[in-house]
């Protein structure tokens, strides 16, 4: 470094005033080019930042539109569930009887119409609501529902409605409940092992998880949580039966997929 300064001093001395001018010009040109490069980089970054900001605004507007439509869809579905529940509710002292299928059809139609802004999780929960509600609806080919069964179904659809509402509140930022639909998934899983009549697989279940219409939703959910191993085993039994026969597997492919997803969910909860 010392040698460098010595050489520079000799050169400047040899050139005299010209050397000083050259050094000044070099310094000035260096600053000019540095400023130009800085301005060029600055303009480039401003352009990139504007593009990012523009893209961000587009995404923000898109999400805002989706969010508003979701809120409208949530409100419509909450209202539809309330109307469905009110249609089933009957004077307490009277014997309850099944309701007309038109109420089921209206609810199902609204869910279909609003499905564009519903995710898969809430669609599953609404299907559970529909399954219970169908049991309270008069179908010519269906079994006669007892007064006790209908009152019990009324409790279940209100229980499911409450959790779906909490999920909607979670989606729009009004709730911090970590998994509002977990209990509904448990109910959906127990329906699978109770609703299908496969004698070869010993289904519907004959275990402690056999569903009877003399238990409250909270009590049933607690029973499921205390017998997760049995529920997983029964679901595996259903899966193995459906996988064994290709013709059955094709016909019940959706049921098979649902059973597998519940097994995965329950194993993660265990």
SULJOCOR-V110374 format. One record per run of one state. SS is the DSSP state (hx for helix, st for strand, lp for the rest). FROM is the first residue (numbers start at 1). TO is the last residue. If there is no record, write none. Layout:
SS & FROM & TO
SS & FROM & TO
//
This chain:
lp & 1 & 1
hx & 2 & 15
lp & 16 & 16
hx & 17 & 88
lp & 89 & 98
st & 99 & 99
lp & 100 & 100
hx & 101 & 113
lp & 114 & 114
hx & 115 & 117
lp & 118 & 119
hx & 120 & 135
lp & 136 & 136
st & 137 & 137
lp & 138 & 146
hx & 147 & 171
lp & 172 & 181
hx & 182 & 195
lp & 196 & 197
st & 198 & 198
hx & 199 & 201
lp & 202 & 202
st & 203 & 203
lp & 204 & 216
hx & 217 & 226
lp & 227 & 227
hx & 228 & 244
lp & 245 & 245
hx & 246 & 251
lp & 252 & 252
hx & 253 & 269
lp & 270 & 270
//
